[in-house]
Amino acid sequence: MAIAAPADANNYDSFWLWSGVKTQKVLQQAKTVYLLNGQIENGRNVVLTAQRPATPHVKNAKVWIVYRAATLVWTPKIYDQINAHIKKWRAAGNDVVGIQIDFDAKTARLGEYAKFLKGLRTHLPADCKLGVTGLMDWGANANAEDLIMLSGVVDELIIQTYQGRHTIPNYQRYFENINRIKIPFHIGIIQGGEWEEPLGLSQNPNFKGYVVFLLNGAN
């Protein structure tokens, strides 16, 4: 088992790049990037607010378009906007493989979230994958039926191990029942945060590696 140490982004090849975070040299080695593109907000009206002023031009890496969602009550216009973004980004030469939804779904309501995602899939192009971020608690405490429902809808899950700029304390205990998750999953770690790989994780057939959340001032 590895010794706990700050996560060095130079040791990885998949990254989240959020709005307001400056591009880092480490992105030159990226094989996959997750780019925040918009926030779906619930005010007087449900709207998709752009977080990226211009269409990116990513070379030599697969791209996931990320949407941070504050609500799951979406209008037809939201789906149209997302599909327009996929088309525009691909036309600009980006290898867009899918969209990722970043929504704080509570473990007890995971089944409801899975139903929403099933509906979302029907609005996406057939060649567009669907990914989500998720809580470590899903694997530890979610209902088995909810996990099965999610696995039938989602192509990829990234389990977040941090809050803010820091790794969640005692994160290892959440991985004791990680085999309950049958979806291909990555582990999301924070740049510069403490990380020690849980025992047996690398032997899990659904574990596909790490994604590093980049931070300003952490490189």
Residue frames as a rotation matrix with the C-alpha (Angstrom) as fourth column:
MET 1
0.582 0.813 0.000 0.00
0.813 -0.582 0.000 0.00
0.000 0.000 -1.000 0.00
ALA 2
-0.040 -0.602 0.797 1.33
0.555 -0.677 -0.484 3.43
0.831 0.423 0.361 -0.95
ILE 3
-0.515 -0.205 -0.833 2.35
0.828 -0.372 -0.420 5.99
-0.224 -0.905 0.361 1.64
ALA 4
0.595 0.802 -0.046 -0.04
0.777 -0.589 -0.223 8.93
-0.206 0.097 -0.974 2.01
ALA 5
-0.578 -0.777 -0.251 1.33
0.613 -0.616 0.494 11.98
-0.538 0.132 0.832 0.22
PRO 6
-0.047 0.546 -0.837 0.09
-0.343 -0.795 -0.500 15.09
-0.938 0.263 0.224 -1.58
ALA 7
0.457 0.296 0.839 -1.34
0.611 0.581 -0.538 14.13
-0.646 0.759 0.085 -4.98
ASP 8
-0.421 -0.694 -0.584 1.11
-0.141 -0.586 0.798 15.29
-0.896 0.418 0.149 -7.65
ALA 9
0.586 0.762 -0.274 -0.78
-0.355 -0.063 -0.933 16.01
-0.728 0.644 0.234 -10.88
ASN 10
-0.002 -0.679 -0.734 2.32
-0.997 -0.059 0.057 15.14
-0.082 0.732 -0.677 -12.89
ASN 11
-0.834 -0.323 0.448 1.74
-0.362 0.932 -0.002 11.48
-0.417 -0.164 -0.894 -12.04
TYR 12
-0.142 0.895 0.423 -1.67
0.357 0.445 -0.821 11.37
-0.923 0.035 -0.383 -13.75
ASP 13
-0.957 -0.236 0.169 -3.20
0.224 -0.229 0.947 11.85
-0.185 0.944 0.272 -17.20
SER 14
-0.193 0.942 0.274 -6.87
0.734 -0.047 0.678 12.72
0.652 0.332 -0.682 -16.59
PHE 15
-0.890 -0.256 -0.378 -7.97
0.440 -0.705 -0.556 16.08
-0.124 -0.661 0.740 -15.25
TRP 16
0.389 0.921 -0.016 -10.92
0.918 -0.389 -0.083 18.28
-0.083 0.017 -0.996 -14.39
LEU 17
-0.837 -0.530 0.134 -10.52
0.536 -0.844 0.012 21.91
0.107 0.082 0.991 -15.44
TRP 18
0.102 0.900 -0.424 -13.09
0.943 -0.223 -0.248 24.13
-0.317 -0.374 -0.871 -13.77
SER 19
0.513 0.133 0.848 -13.96
0.507 -0.844 -0.174 27.68
0.693 0.519 -0.501 -14.70
GLY 20
0.875 -0.208 0.437 -11.56
-0.415 -0.787 0.456 30.19
0.249 -0.581 -0.775 -13.17
VAL 21
0.590 -0.721 0.363 -8.73
0.099 0.510 0.854 27.65
-0.801 -0.469 0.372 -12.91
LYS 22
0.344 -0.546 -0.764 -5.72
-0.855 -0.518 -0.015 28.55
-0.388 0.658 -0.645 -15.00
THR 23
0.911 -0.102 -0.399 -4.34
-0.178 0.776 -0.605 26.12
0.371 0.623 0.689 -17.56
GLN 24
0.501 -0.765 0.405 -1.35
-0.544 0.085 0.835 24.19
-0.673 -0.638 -0.373 -16.23
LYS 25
-0.218 -0.717 -0.662 1.57
-0.976 0.153 0.155 22.63
-0.010 0.680 -0.733 -18.06
VAL 26
-0.703 -0.068 0.708 0.47
-0.287 0.938 -0.195 19.20
-0.650 -0.340 -0.679 -16.83
LEU 27
0.380 0.925 0.008 -2.46
-0.304 0.133 -0.943 19.34
-0.874 0.356 0.332 -19.25
GLN 28
0.080 -0.436 -0.896 0.01
-0.996 -0.068 -0.056 18.71
-0.036 0.897 -0.440 -22.07
GLN 29
-0.895 -0.434 -0.101 0.19
-0.433 0.901 -0.034 15.07
0.105 0.013 -0.994 -20.94
ALA 30
-0.296 0.872 0.390 -3.57
-0.616 0.138 -0.775 14.69
-0.730 -0.469 0.497 -20.59
LYS 31
-0.987 0.120 0.107 -5.31
0.161 0.715 0.680 11.76
0.005 0.688 -0.725 -22.23
THR 32
-0.084 0.996 0.043 -8.74
0.837 0.047 0.544 12.84
0.540 0.082 -0.838 -20.95
VAL 33
-0.990 -0.142 0.023 -10.01
0.108 -0.839 -0.533 16.23
0.096 -0.525 0.846 -19.79
TYR 34
-0.079 0.974 -0.214 -13.30
0.990 0.101 0.095 17.14
0.114 -0.205 -0.972 -18.14
LEU 35
-0.904 -0.303 0.300 -14.16
0.325 -0.945 0.023 20.76
0.277 0.119 0.954 -18.90
LEU 36
-0.305 0.815 -0.493 -16.84
0.646 -0.204 -0.736 22.63
-0.700 -0.542 -0.464 -16.98
ASN 37
-0.791 0.054 0.610 -19.06
0.541 -0.406 0.737 24.28
0.287 0.912 0.291 -19.56
GLY 38
-0.375 0.730 0.572 -22.18
-0.274 -0.677 0.684 25.38
0.886 0.100 0.454 -17.72
GLN 39
-0.985 0.171 -0.011 -24.24
0.042 0.178 -0.983 25.64
-0.166 -0.969 -0.182 -14.57
ILE 40
-0.391 0.920 0.014 -27.91
0.283 0.106 0.953 24.61
0.876 0.376 -0.302 -14.59
GLU 41
-0.996 -0.093 -0.008 -29.50
0.051 -0.469 -0.882 26.89
0.079 -0.878 0.472 -12.03
ASN 42
-0.225 0.961 -0.162 -32.89
0.854 0.275 0.441 27.01
0.468 -0.039 -0.883 -10.40
GLY 43
-0.969 -0.017 -0.248 -34.01
0.135 -0.874 -0.467 30.61
-0.209 -0.486 0.849 -9.89
ARG 44
-0.217 0.921 -0.324 -37.19
-0.602 -0.388 -0.698 32.22
-0.768 0.043 0.639 -11.10
ASN 45
0.810 0.343 -0.475 -36.61
-0.586 0.499 -0.639 30.09
0.018 0.796 0.605 -14.22
VAL 46
0.517 -0.660 0.545 -34.37
0.267 0.729 0.630 27.09
-0.813 -0.180 0.554 -14.81
VAL 47
0.889 -0.274 -0.366 -31.47
-0.457 -0.510 -0.729 28.29
0.013 0.816 -0.579 -16.96
LEU 48
0.593 -0.796 0.121 -28.16
0.795 0.603 0.069 27.01
-0.128 0.055 0.990 -18.25
THR 49
0.910 -0.331 -0.250 -25.53
-0.297 -0.941 0.163 29.64
-0.289 -0.074 -0.954 -17.50
ALA 50
0.726 -0.679 -0.107 -22.32
0.198 0.355 -0.914 29.43
0.658 0.642 0.392 -19.52
GLN 51
0.843 -0.525 -0.118 -19.10
0.071 -0.108 0.992 29.00
-0.534 -0.844 -0.054 -17.54
ARG 52
-0.187 -0.906 0.379 -16.76
0.632 0.184 0.752 28.95
-0.752 0.380 0.539 -20.51
PRO 53
0.123 0.304 -0.945 -16.63
-0.255 -0.910 -0.326 32.06
-0.959 0.281 -0.035 -22.73
ALA 54
0.050 -0.188 -0.981 -15.30
-0.994 -0.108 -0.030 30.36
-0.100 0.976 -0.192 -25.86
THR 55
0.961 0.245 -0.130 -15.33
-0.269 0.939 -0.214 26.95
0.070 0.241 0.968 -27.51
PRO 56
0.330 -0.897 0.295 -12.14
-0.477 0.111 0.872 25.10
-0.814 -0.429 -0.391 -26.49
HIS 57
0.671 -0.257 -0.695 -9.70
-0.600 0.361 -0.713 23.50
0.434 0.896 0.088 -28.90
VAL 58
0.396 -0.469 0.789 -8.29
-0.647 0.468 0.602 20.42
-0.652 -0.749 -0.118 -27.17
LYS 59
0.341 -0.386 -0.857 -5.67
-0.786 0.383 -0.485 18.40
0.516 0.839 -0.173 -29.02
ASN 60
-0.385 -0.640 -0.665 -4.57
-0.314 0.769 -0.557 14.83
0.868 -0.005 -0.497 -28.32
ALA 61
-0.983 0.124 0.133 -7.06
-0.087 0.325 -0.942 14.21
-0.160 -0.938 -0.309 -25.48
LYS 62
-0.417 0.908 -0.036 -10.59
0.688 0.341 0.641 12.96
0.594 0.242 -0.767 -25.14
VAL 63
-0.901 0.132 0.413 -13.06
-0.279 -0.905 -0.320 15.54
0.331 -0.404 0.853 -23.88
TRP 64
-0.312 0.861 -0.402 -16.03
0.928 0.367 0.067 15.33
0.205 -0.352 -0.913 -21.53
ILE 65
-0.493 0.268 0.827 -18.30
-0.087 -0.962 0.260 18.38
0.865 0.056 0.498 -21.35
VAL 66
-0.690 0.149 -0.708 -19.26
0.706 0.353 -0.613 18.96
0.159 -0.923 -0.349 -17.71
TYR 67
-0.158 0.707 0.689 -22.47
-0.118 -0.707 0.698 20.54
0.980 0.029 0.195 -16.43
ARG 68
-0.975 -0.095 -0.202 -22.87
0.197 0.057 -0.979 21.47
0.105 -0.994 -0.036 -12.78
ALA 69
-0.288 0.954 0.084 -26.54
0.183 -0.032 0.983 21.02
0.940 0.298 -0.165 -11.89
ALA 70
-0.940 0.063 0.334 -28.34
-0.334 -0.366 -0.869 22.68
0.068 -0.928 0.366 -9.00
THR 71
-0.064 0.969 0.239 -31.69
-0.715 0.123 -0.688 21.19
-0.696 -0.215 0.685 -10.05
LEU 72
-0.848 -0.140 0.511 -32.99
0.180 0.831 0.527 18.17
-0.499 0.539 -0.679 -11.95
VAL 73
0.296 0.954 0.052 -36.08
0.527 -0.118 -0.842 20.00
-0.797 0.276 -0.538 -13.21
TRP 74
-0.728 -0.667 -0.158 -34.87
0.169 -0.398 0.902 20.72
-0.664 0.630 0.403 -16.74
THR 75
0.344 0.797 -0.496 -36.75
-0.364 -0.373 -0.853 22.39
-0.866 0.474 0.162 -19.57
PRO 76
0.750 -0.042 0.660 -36.60
0.566 0.557 -0.608 21.28
-0.342 0.829 0.442 -23.22
LYS 77
0.894 -0.429 0.130 -34.39
-0.283 -0.766 -0.578 24.31
0.347 0.480 -0.806 -23.87
ILE 78
0.382 -0.783 0.491 -31.70
-0.744 0.054 0.666 22.91
-0.548 -0.620 -0.562 -21.54
TYR 79
0.306 -0.230 0.924 -31.47
0.320 0.939 0.128 19.69
-0.897 0.256 0.361 -23.55
ASP 80
0.886 0.052 0.461 -31.35
0.461 -0.221 -0.860 21.67
0.057 0.974 -0.220 -26.79
GLN 81
0.763 -0.635 0.122 -28.51
-0.641 -0.768 0.013 23.81
0.085 -0.089 -0.992 -25.46
ILE 82
0.228 -0.686 0.691 -26.49
-0.436 0.562 0.703 20.79
-0.871 -0.462 -0.171 -24.38
ASN 83
0.452 -0.011 0.892 -26.89
0.632 0.710 -0.311 19.14
-0.630 0.704 0.328 -27.77
ALA 84
0.964 -0.125 0.233 -25.87
0.081 -0.702 -0.708 22.38
0.252 0.702 -0.667 -29.47
HIS 85
0.523 -0.816 0.246 -22.73
-0.782 -0.345 0.519 22.48
-0.338 -0.464 -0.819 -27.33
ILE 86
0.224 -0.413 0.883 -21.83
0.105 0.911 0.399 18.89
-0.969 0.003 0.248 -28.23
LYS 87
0.702 0.126 0.701 -22.24
0.686 0.147 -0.713 19.65
-0.192 0.981 0.017 -31.93
LYS 88
0.930 -0.328 0.166 -20.28
-0.258 -0.903 -0.343 22.91
0.262 0.276 -0.925 -31.73
TRP 89
0.395 -0.822 0.409 -17.39
-0.675 0.042 0.737 21.45
-0.623 -0.567 -0.539 -29.74
ARG 90
0.252 -0.281 0.926 -17.09
0.430 0.890 0.153 18.50
-0.867 0.360 0.345 -32.11
ALA 91
0.863 0.120 0.490 -17.19
0.501 -0.316 -0.805 20.80
0.058 0.941 -0.333 -35.12
ALA 92
0.791 -0.599 0.124 -14.26
-0.608 -0.791 0.062 22.70
0.060 -0.125 -0.990 -33.61
GLY 93
0.168 -0.754 -0.635 -12.19
-0.474 0.503 -0.722 19.51
0.864 0.422 -0.273 -33.68
ASN 94
-0.367 -0.266 0.891 -12.60
-0.929 0.143 -0.340 18.35
-0.037 -0.953 -0.299 -30.08
ASP 95
-0.608 0.119 -0.785 -12.90
-0.107 0.967 0.229 14.60
0.787 0.224 -0.575 -29.48
VAL 96
-0.383 0.574 0.724 -16.04
-0.922 -0.280 -0.267 14.87
0.050 -0.770 0.636 -27.35
VAL 97
-0.847 0.024 -0.530 -16.85
-0.030 0.995 0.094 11.42
0.530 0.095 -0.843 -25.99
GLY 98
-0.127 0.845 -0.519 -19.61
0.835 0.374 0.404 12.40
0.535 -0.382 -0.753 -23.57
ILE 99
0.012 0.175 0.984 -21.14
-0.388 -0.906 0.166 14.75
0.921 -0.384 0.057 -21.06
GLN 100
-0.589 -0.208 -0.781 -20.72
0.619 0.505 -0.602 14.57
0.520 -0.837 -0.169 -17.31
ILE 101
0.384 0.755 0.531 -23.32
-0.006 -0.573 0.819 15.73
0.923 -0.317 -0.215 -14.81
ASP 102
-0.757 -0.601 -0.257 -22.01
0.334 -0.018 -0.942 17.07
0.562 -0.799 0.214 -11.52
PHE 103
0.105 0.873 0.476 -24.98
-0.454 -0.384 0.804 16.96
0.885 -0.300 0.356 -9.15
ASP 104
-0.795 -0.418 0.438 -24.95
-0.549 0.190 -0.814 16.45
0.257 -0.888 -0.381 -5.40
ALA 105
0.152 0.871 -0.468 -27.38
-0.467 0.481 0.743 13.54
0.871 0.106 0.479 -5.28
LYS 106
-0.117 -0.122 0.986 -27.94
-0.985 0.137 -0.100 12.34
-0.123 -0.983 -0.136 -1.75
THR 107
-0.934 -0.348 -0.082 -27.47
-0.354 0.932 0.083 8.61
0.048 0.106 -0.993 -1.23
ALA 108
-0.585 0.768 0.260 -31.06
0.188 0.441 -0.878 8.14
-0.789 -0.465 -0.402 -0.09
ARG 109
0.447 0.769 -0.457 -32.32
-0.265 -0.374 -0.889 9.70
-0.854 0.518 0.036 -3.34
LEU 110
-0.603 -0.788 -0.125 -29.99
-0.395 0.159 0.905 7.90
-0.693 0.595 -0.407 -5.72
GLY 111
-0.458 0.506 0.731 -32.91
0.700 0.712 -0.055 6.02
-0.549 0.486 -0.680 -7.31
GLU 112
0.636 0.699 -0.327 -34.61
0.395 -0.659 -0.640 9.30
-0.663 0.278 -0.695 -8.24
TYR 113
0.127 -0.702 -0.701 -31.37
-0.599 -0.618 0.510 10.55
-0.791 0.355 -0.498 -9.73
ALA 114
-0.750 -0.409 0.520 -31.00
0.076 0.728 0.682 7.38
-0.657 0.551 -0.515 -11.79
LYS 115
0.112 0.877 0.468 -34.51
0.821 0.183 -0.541 7.91
-0.560 0.445 -0.699 -13.20
PHE 116
0.680 0.062 -0.731 -33.59
-0.170 -0.956 -0.239 11.46
-0.713 0.287 -0.639 -14.20
LEU 117
-0.312 -0.913 -0.263 -30.41
-0.576 -0.038 0.816 10.25
-0.755 0.407 -0.514 -15.89
LYS 118
-0.493 0.228 0.840 -32.35
0.562 0.820 0.108 7.60
-0.664 0.526 -0.532 -17.80
GLY 119
0.634 0.772 0.037 -34.53
0.578 -0.442 -0.686 10.36
-0.513 0.457 -0.727 -19.21
LEU 120
0.417 -0.574 -0.704 -31.51
-0.480 -0.797 0.366 12.53
-0.772 0.186 -0.608 -19.99
ARG 121
-0.512 -0.681 0.524 -29.97
0.039 0.591 0.805 9.73
-0.858 0.432 -0.276 -22.04
THR 122
0.092 0.645 0.759 -32.89
0.844 0.354 -0.403 9.80
-0.529 0.677 -0.511 -24.45
HIS 123
0.906 0.252 -0.341 -32.04
0.097 -0.906 -0.412 13.41
-0.413 0.340 -0.845 -25.35
LEU 124
0.145 -0.956 -0.255 -28.37
-0.493 -0.293 0.819 12.76
-0.858 0.007 -0.513 -26.16
PRO 125
0.256 -0.163 -0.953 -26.80
-0.936 0.206 -0.287 11.66
0.243 0.965 -0.100 -29.45
ALA 126
0.965 0.200 -0.171 -26.38
-0.172 0.971 0.165 7.90
0.199 -0.129 0.971 -29.68
ASP 127
0.374 -0.905 -0.201 -22.59
0.556 0.392 -0.733 8.25
0.742 0.163 0.650 -29.73
CYS 128
-0.121 -0.356 0.927 -22.46
-0.502 -0.783 -0.366 10.48
0.856 -0.510 -0.084 -26.66
LYS 129
-0.351 -0.072 -0.934 -21.63
0.607 0.742 -0.285 8.79
0.713 -0.667 -0.216 -23.36
LEU 130
0.517 0.554 0.652 -23.15
-0.257 -0.626 0.736 9.84
0.816 -0.548 -0.181 -20.05
GLY 131
-0.347 -0.678 -0.648 -21.02
0.577 0.391 -0.717 10.20
0.739 -0.623 0.255 -16.95
VAL 132
0.735 0.557 0.386 -21.65
0.000 -0.569 0.822 11.47
0.678 -0.605 -0.419 -13.43
THR 133
-0.558 -0.761 0.329 -19.73
-0.398 -0.102 -0.912 12.47
0.728 -0.640 -0.246 -10.35
GLY 134
0.462 0.758 -0.460 -20.69
0.046 0.498 0.866 10.67
0.886 -0.421 0.195 -7.19
LEU 135
0.394 -0.229 0.890 -20.23
-0.884 -0.360 0.299 10.48
0.252 -0.904 -0.344 -3.45
MET 136
-0.698 -0.669 -0.255 -18.08
-0.522 0.719 -0.458 7.90
0.490 -0.186 -0.852 -1.71
ASP 137
-0.594 0.529 0.606 -21.15
-0.581 0.240 -0.778 7.15
-0.557 -0.814 0.165 0.40
TRP 138
0.250 0.717 -0.651 -22.95
-0.965 0.241 -0.104 5.68
0.082 0.654 0.752 -2.62
GLY 139
-0.114 -0.382 -0.917 -20.85
-0.400 0.863 -0.309 2.53
0.910 0.332 -0.251 -2.58
ALA 140
-0.937 -0.347 0.040 -20.97
-0.153 0.306 -0.940 2.27
0.314 -0.886 -0.340 1.20
ASN 141
-0.792 0.611 -0.004 -24.64
0.033 0.036 -0.999 2.90
-0.610 -0.791 -0.049 1.93
ALA 142
-0.488 0.656 -0.575 -26.82
-0.872 -0.393 0.292 3.13
-0.035 0.644 0.764 -1.20
ASN 143
0.339 0.695 0.634 -29.66
-0.495 0.704 -0.508 0.65
-0.800 -0.142 0.583 -1.72
ALA 144
-0.531 -0.572 0.625 -28.62
0.158 0.658 0.737 -2.24
-0.832 0.490 -0.259 -3.95
GLU 145
0.229 0.723 0.652 -31.62
0.856 0.170 -0.489 -1.60
-0.464 0.670 -0.579 -6.22
ASP 146
0.863 0.068 -0.501 -30.56
-0.061 -0.970 -0.237 2.01
-0.502 0.235 -0.833 -6.74
LEU 147
-0.116 -0.983 -0.145 -27.02
-0.506 -0.067 0.860 0.99
-0.855 0.173 -0.490 -7.65
ILE 148
-0.419 0.045 0.907 -28.35
0.593 0.769 0.236 -1.54
-0.687 0.637 -0.349 -10.15
MET 149
0.658 0.738 0.152 -30.59
0.633 -0.432 -0.643 1.11
-0.409 0.519 -0.751 -11.69
LEU 150
0.612 -0.499 -0.613 -27.67
-0.440 -0.859 0.260 3.53
-0.657 0.110 -0.746 -11.99
SER 151
-0.400 -0.849 0.344 -25.44
-0.183 0.442 0.878 0.91
-0.898 0.288 -0.332 -13.61
GLY 152
-0.085 0.447 0.890 -28.00
0.826 0.531 -0.188 0.42
-0.557 0.720 -0.415 -16.35
VAL 153
0.862 0.504 0.061 -27.89
0.473 -0.753 -0.457 4.09
-0.185 0.423 -0.887 -17.30
VAL 154
0.765 -0.597 -0.242 -24.45
-0.521 -0.794 0.313 5.56
-0.379 -0.114 -0.918 -16.67
ASP 155
0.802 -0.542 -0.253 -21.31
0.062 0.496 -0.866 4.80
0.595 0.678 0.431 -18.69
GLU 156
-0.238 -0.959 -0.153 -18.89
0.512 0.009 -0.859 6.20
0.825 -0.283 0.489 -16.15
LEU 157
0.897 0.428 -0.115 -18.81
0.300 -0.393 0.869 7.29
0.326 -0.814 -0.481 -12.52
ILE 158
-0.232 -0.946 0.225 -16.17
0.193 -0.271 -0.943 9.45
0.954 -0.175 0.245 -10.87
ILE 159
0.588 0.398 -0.704 -16.17
0.712 0.158 0.684 9.11
0.384 -0.904 -0.191 -7.10
GLN 160
0.297 -0.435 0.850 -15.16
-0.189 -0.899 -0.394 12.35
0.936 -0.044 -0.349 -5.42
THR 161
0.259 -0.323 -0.910 -12.86
0.829 0.558 0.038 12.02
0.496 -0.765 0.412 -2.41
TYR 162
-0.774 -0.612 -0.164 -12.54
0.624 -0.690 -0.366 15.69
0.111 -0.385 0.916 -1.49
GLN 163
0.563 0.823 -0.069 -14.44
0.826 -0.559 0.071 18.75
0.020 -0.097 -0.995 -0.33
GLY 164
0.907 -0.268 -0.326 -13.13
-0.226 -0.961 0.161 22.19
-0.356 -0.072 -0.932 -1.19
ARG 165
0.430 -0.843 -0.323 -9.35
-0.759 -0.144 -0.635 21.98
0.489 0.518 -0.702 -1.44
HIS 166
-0.434 -0.624 0.650 -8.88
-0.894 0.388 -0.225 19.01
-0.112 -0.678 -0.726 0.89
THR 167
-0.565 0.170 -0.807 -9.25
-0.142 0.944 0.298 15.23
0.813 0.283 -0.509 0.90
ILE 168
0.453 0.814 0.364 -12.12
-0.614 -0.012 0.789 14.01
0.647 -0.581 0.494 3.08
PRO 169
-0.402 -0.640 0.654 -10.75
-0.915 0.270 -0.299 12.53
0.015 -0.719 -0.695 6.35
ASN 170
-0.444 0.132 0.886 -10.96
-0.352 0.884 -0.308 8.76
-0.824 -0.449 -0.346 6.82
TYR 171
0.090 0.504 -0.859 -11.81
-0.980 -0.109 -0.167 8.28
-0.178 0.857 0.484 3.16
GLN 172
-0.773 -0.493 -0.399 -10.42
-0.581 0.803 0.133 4.73
0.255 0.334 -0.907 3.14
ARG 173
-0.760 0.486 0.432 -13.37
-0.054 0.615 -0.787 3.35
-0.648 -0.621 -0.441 5.10
TYR 174
0.155 0.867 -0.474 -15.77
-0.668 -0.262 -0.697 4.28
-0.728 0.425 0.538 2.29
PHE 175
-0.042 -0.264 -0.964 -13.97
-0.962 0.269 -0.032 1.89
0.268 0.926 -0.266 -0.05
GLU 176
-0.672 -0.234 0.702 -14.49
-0.541 0.803 -0.250 -1.23
-0.505 -0.548 -0.667 2.04
ASN 177
-0.073 0.731 0.679 -17.62
0.340 0.658 -0.672 -2.10
-0.938 0.182 -0.296 0.01
ILE 178
-0.264 -0.092 -0.960 -16.63
-0.662 -0.706 0.250 -0.55
-0.701 0.702 0.126 -3.30
ASN 179
-0.983 -0.118 0.143 -17.30
0.004 0.758 0.653 -3.87
-0.186 0.642 -0.744 -5.05
ARG 180
-0.177 0.984 0.034 -21.02
0.540 0.127 -0.832 -3.05
-0.823 -0.129 -0.553 -4.78
ILE 181
0.300 0.227 -0.927 -20.52
-0.510 -0.782 -0.357 -0.57
-0.806 0.580 -0.118 -7.61
LYS 182
0.139 -0.149 0.979 -20.69
0.553 0.832 0.048 -2.34
-0.822 0.534 0.198 -10.97
ILE 183
0.985 0.160 0.067 -20.17
0.151 -0.609 -0.778 0.73
-0.084 0.777 -0.624 -13.17
PRO 184
0.112 -0.965 0.236 -16.76
0.860 -0.025 -0.509 1.58
0.498 0.259 0.828 -14.63
PHE 185
0.954 0.272 -0.124 -15.47
0.294 -0.773 0.562 4.15
0.058 -0.573 -0.818 -12.17
HIS 186
-0.062 -0.940 0.336 -12.60
0.358 -0.335 -0.871 6.53
0.932 0.066 0.357 -11.62
ILE 187
0.290 0.053 -0.956 -11.50
0.942 -0.192 0.275 8.07
-0.169 -0.980 -0.106 -8.35
GLY 188
0.508 -0.062 0.859 -11.51
0.314 -0.915 -0.252 11.85
0.802 0.398 -0.445 -8.26
ILE 189
0.217 -0.525 -0.823 -8.71
0.963 -0.023 0.268 13.34
-0.160 -0.851 0.501 -6.16
ILE 190
0.986 0.148 -0.080 -7.79
0.145 -0.989 -0.040 16.94
-0.085 0.028 -0.996 -5.42
GLN 191
0.396 -0.886 0.241 -4.48
0.330 -0.107 -0.938 18.34
0.857 0.451 0.250 -6.62
GLY 192
-0.395 -0.693 0.603 -2.13
-0.385 -0.471 -0.794 18.56
0.834 -0.546 -0.081 -3.67
GLY 193
0.418 0.635 0.650 -4.49
-0.875 0.090 0.475 16.68
0.243 -0.767 0.594 -1.36
GLU 194
-0.451 -0.559 0.696 -3.45
-0.752 0.657 0.040 13.70
-0.480 -0.506 -0.716 0.72
TRP 195
0.558 0.663 -0.500 -3.95
-0.814 0.555 -0.172 10.39
0.164 0.503 0.849 -1.04
GLU 196
-0.656 -0.613 0.441 -3.18
-0.655 0.752 0.070 6.80
-0.374 -0.242 -0.895 -0.12
GLU 197
-0.338 0.564 -0.754 -4.73
-0.707 0.377 0.599 4.19
0.622 0.735 0.271 -2.39
PRO 198
0.276 0.534 0.799 -7.15
-0.918 0.392 0.055 1.95
-0.284 -0.749 0.599 -0.46
LEU 199
-0.635 -0.563 0.529 -6.12
-0.467 0.825 0.317 -1.67
-0.615 -0.046 -0.787 -0.19
GLY 200
-0.438 0.394 0.808 -7.35
0.516 0.846 -0.133 -3.78
-0.736 0.358 -0.574 -3.11
LEU 201
0.338 0.642 -0.689 -8.62
-0.197 -0.667 -0.718 -0.88
-0.920 0.378 -0.099 -5.21
SER 202
-0.259 -0.531 -0.807 -6.24
-0.884 -0.206 0.419 -1.52
-0.389 0.822 -0.416 -8.09
GLN 203
-0.967 -0.086 0.238 -7.52
-0.016 0.960 0.280 -5.12
-0.252 0.267 -0.930 -8.34
ASN 204
-0.100 0.995 -0.020 -11.15
0.079 -0.012 -0.997 -4.02
-0.992 -0.102 -0.077 -8.78
PRO 205
-0.463 -0.134 0.876 -12.12
0.810 0.336 0.480 -4.79
-0.359 0.932 -0.047 -12.42
ASN 206
0.513 0.743 0.429 -14.33
0.844 -0.527 -0.098 -1.67
0.153 0.413 -0.898 -12.61
PHE 207
0.544 -0.396 -0.740 -11.63
0.235 -0.775 0.587 0.71
-0.806 -0.493 -0.328 -11.39
LYS 208
0.677 -0.181 0.713 -10.33
0.725 0.000 -0.689 2.73
0.125 0.984 0.131 -14.35
GLY 209
-0.331 -0.923 0.199 -7.86
0.825 -0.385 -0.413 5.08
0.458 0.027 0.889 -12.69
TYR 210
-0.179 0.108 -0.978 -7.81
0.783 -0.587 -0.208 8.62
-0.596 -0.803 0.020 -11.35
VAL 211
0.238 0.208 0.949 -9.02
0.687 -0.726 -0.013 12.06
0.686 0.655 -0.315 -12.33
VAL 212
-0.478 -0.525 -0.704 -7.30
0.865 -0.421 -0.273 15.04
-0.153 -0.740 0.656 -10.72
PHE 213
0.719 0.681 0.139 -9.21
0.684 -0.729 0.033 18.23
0.124 0.072 -0.990 -9.92
LEU 214
-0.269 -0.897 0.351 -6.78
0.818 -0.405 -0.408 21.01
0.508 0.177 0.843 -10.77
LEU 215
0.660 0.407 -0.631 -6.42
0.714 -0.601 0.359 24.04
-0.233 -0.688 -0.687 -8.50
ASN 216
0.618 -0.470 0.630 -4.88
-0.013 -0.808 -0.589 27.45
0.786 0.356 -0.505 -8.84
GLY 217
0.281 -0.602 0.747 -1.69
-0.881 -0.471 -0.048 27.71
0.381 -0.644 -0.663 -6.82
ALA 218
0.749 0.059 0.660 -1.35
-0.443 0.785 0.433 23.95
-0.492 -0.617 0.614 -6.30
ASN 219
0.911 -0.409 0.060 1.19
0.323 0.612 -0.722 23.13
0.258 0.677 0.690 -9.00
